[in-house]
Amino acid sequence: MAILNQEALAKQFWQEGYLVLSGYFNKELMDQYNRIILDHFGDDPAYAHDEHFLNKSQTEVIPWFPQQQGMDTFDTVEKDAGLKQLSEAIMGEGWYSLYCMAMFSRKGSKGQAWHQDCVPSKSGIYNLNRLVYTHDISEASGGQLIVVPGSHRRGELTVGKVNEDFSDQRVLAPNKGDLVLIHGHCWHRVAPVEGTYRVSINYRSAAQHTPKDVTDVCVYRNMRYRFSTNSVVEERC
């Protein structure tokens, strides 16, 4: 799908740290993706991380990387011309895709506590989350996406309670087919899941010259965590 006013959308993204495009992808494709993801996870999937991480991070999301398993069906979103053009408008020439990560949450799970997907030590070193929603998110289903506008310019996420509300936060409830872009330094979290499940797909990308391991260390309000070694690299008290 072509995206009009890409420069205006890129400007809005850099002001807010996130961008929502409603109904961008067709619902038939989203239904297909949703079926594939649910078939993969089954009724009771095991968590990918250990109990220490789950308790400390307050993050109960199970990842799957379908393209790494040869699921080329997921290339359809990756190759979308409008999405590629908007990604370039935001990140500039030479940007590249990192990986596609399908994220599944069980009913009654905690979602994700406040975090930044990468360390904001340098403003030009960041990842871009390109989130695609395969079903409706609502107050009844839970799992809303909560962001703090402009927080990608505030530096490191503040230390404090991992799920407390911020006065300037915004609660987003994307619908099937919506596309949401989030800067990797933007403070964001996912509300607890009340419905049967929650699914989203994250097509992560990065600007030219950004290290491929930019998302290896994630910042939470109580720690920095390195996924490659499954270890806490900094306690934040």
Summary of the structure (lengths in Angstrom):
residues: 237
radius of gyration: 16.6
end to end distance: 45.8
largest distance: 46.3
contacts: 735
relative contact order: 0.23
helix: 24%
strand: 30%
